[in-house]
């Protein structure tokens, strides 16, 4: 039996971004050593997320769809097309988003910390020590919601979008593929652990042995919060 336990939950994004019959799955590889190293050294670590997108057609994937997704990138966090091929009557595109994981100490004002972590980029990961549990590291995802909304406005003006009349909402899955390359097991708390809260001891706790791997996906409630405030905790990690 495969020791890697896969957990995937495809969820509907509530941001209201409209894209002609497009579905996107974003998967980000991440190593436990990098998480701890970012906190200890303060040196950012490169993160490469792969975006698998399903478009209404191959031509839409090659032209307007690819341009729309690439336009969400920036000089420091580019989104580059990797491939596009026909998948039945639709188009399947793959994109690489290059960003990084940084250390932050947080802030009392959530808007301030989002601005500090993101700058002009669309998305970034950040690691910060937990308030009450000193050996717990929170890994958060930060998203430029305003930039996402601006992309929506541009999409609505595209001739292919207006001609198609397709106003389907994008469906989005956000996942992190975690590899535990530490010499000991690591626990991952998938529920948000409040600053003064106790650690849960239920099935929301995932333990990955040394050398193991697993996939952690945002649930619908957490993703809705991401779209509202621009950041959420993806998980909290305790290495022992």
N, C-alpha and C positions, 0 to 999 in steps of 0.2 A: 504494500500500500504506500502511496506517495506520502511522505511525511509533511509535505507542504499543504496546509489547509487553505483553500481558496474561499474568500468571502467577497462576493460581488453583489452590489445592489444598484441597478440602473434606476436613476431617479429623474423626475421632470424638473428642470430648472424653473424657478419662479421669477426670473429677472425680466421676462417679457421680451427677450431678444428674438426678433423674427428673422428667420432664414429659410429660404425655400426648401422645405422638406429635408432639413439637415439634422443629422444626429452625430454627436461628437462624444468619443470616449477618450479621456485624458488620463494617461498612466505615467506615474513618475517613479523611477527607481530611486531608492534611498538606502544608505548603509548606516547601521547603528554607530559604527566608528566615526563616521562623519558628523553625526548628530552630537556626540560627546566632544569631538575635537573642536567643533565650531564654538561650543560654550567655553571650553578650556582655553582656546587660543584667540578667539575673536576674529579669526581669519575666515572669510566667506568661502563656501564650497560650491562649485558649479553643480547645477542640477539640470538634467535634460529630460524634459517631458515629451512623450510621444502622443500625438493627437491623431486618432483614427476617426475620420469623418465620412459619413454617408450622405451623398448629394443626390439631387433629383435626376441628374444625368452626368455622363462623363464630361461633356462640354462645359457644364456648369462647374464641375470640379476643376477643370483645367483653366477656366477663365475667371468669371466673376467670383465664384466661391473661393478659389485660391487667393485671389487678390484681397477679398474681404477679410479672410483669416490672417493673411500675412500683414495686412495693414494694422492689425492689433498689436504687432510687435514694435520694438524700438531698437535703437542702436545698441543698447546694453542688454536687451532681452528680445532678440529677434525670433520670429516664427518663419521657418523656411519650409517650402514644399519639398517633400521627399519623393512621393510617387502619386500617380493617379491612374486608375484603371477602371474598365467597365465591370460592373457587378450586376449582371442581368440587365435590366432597363435603367439601372442607376449608376452612379459613379462612386468609387471608393478612393478617398484620398488620405494620404499620410503626411503629417507635418511634424517638424521638430521644434519645440519651444525651448530655448536656452535661457535659463535664469540662474539664480543661486539661492543658497540658504545662508542667512546671516544670523548674528546674535543680537538680541535686543533685550533691554531691561524693562520694556513696557512703559506705560504712562497712565496717569489718572484719566486723561482725555483720550478716548479710543481714536478719535479723528486725528489726533496728533501722532500717535504711534503708527497709524496706517500711512500717513504722509511721509513719516521718517523712513519707514521700511521700504515703501514702494518707489518714492521719487516719481519719475515719469513712466515707470514700467507698468505693464498690465498685471503681472502676478509675481509673487515672490514668497518664499518660505522663510520663516524665522523661528529660532529656538530661544526659549527664555526659561530661567529657573522658576519653579513653582513657588508660590508664596509661603505656604505652610510646610509642605514636604520638601525639604532641601535637596533630597536625592532624586527628585522627580523633575524631568525635563519636558516642557510642553513644546510641541511642534505645531506651529500655526501656519495657515495659508492666508495670504493677504491679496486682495483683488481690487483693481481699480474699476469700481462699478461705473463711475462717470464715463470712463473711456469705453466701456462696454455699451453704454447707452448711446454714446456718440456713433459707435459703429452701427448700431441699429438704425439711426437716422440716415446714415449713408446708404445702407442696404435698401431702405425704402425708396430711394431715388434711382436705384439701378433699373435700367430698362428691362432686363430679363426678369427682375422681380415683379415689376409692375405688369408686364405682359403675362406672366404666369398666373397671377392672382392667387398664389399660394401663401397663406398667412399662418402656416403651421408654426407652433412654438418649437424652439430648439429643445431637443432632449440631450441631457448632459450627464455623464458619469465621471466623477472625480475620484481617482484611486491612487494610492501609494503602494508600490511593491517594495516591502521592507526586507532587507537581507541582514540577518544578525551575524556580523563578522567579528563580534567580540568573543573572547574565550569562555564566556559563560552565558547563561540564558538571560533573556530580557523580557520584562512584562510591559504590556501596552494597555493603557486604560482608554477605552474607546468612548466612554461617556465623559463629558466635560467635568473635571474635578474642580470645584470652586476653590477660591483662595483659602478658605477656612474649613473646607469640607473633608470628610473622612474618605479614605480610599474604598471603592466598591469591592465586593468579593463575589460577583456574580458572573454571568456569561458574557458581560461586556469587557472582561479582562482577558486579553490574549497573551499567552506566553510562547515565545519563540526560542527554541534551544539554540545553543551555539552552532553555527553553520546552517541553521534553518532559514526559511523564508516564508512570507505570507503577504496577503494583499488586504489592505484596509481601505474601505470606501466610505465616503461621507454619506450619512443618512439624510433623508429628505428634510427633516426639521433643522439640522445643522446647516445644510446648504441654503435653506431659506434665510437663516440668520446671516450667512455670509453675504448674500445679496442685499441685505438690509444695512449692515454695518461695515462691510468691507473686509472683515477678518473673522476667523474662528479658529479654535484649537482643533487640529486634525486628530491628534492623540497626545497622550502624555506617556513618557517612557521612563521606566525604572530599570536600570541595569544592576545586576547583583553578581 
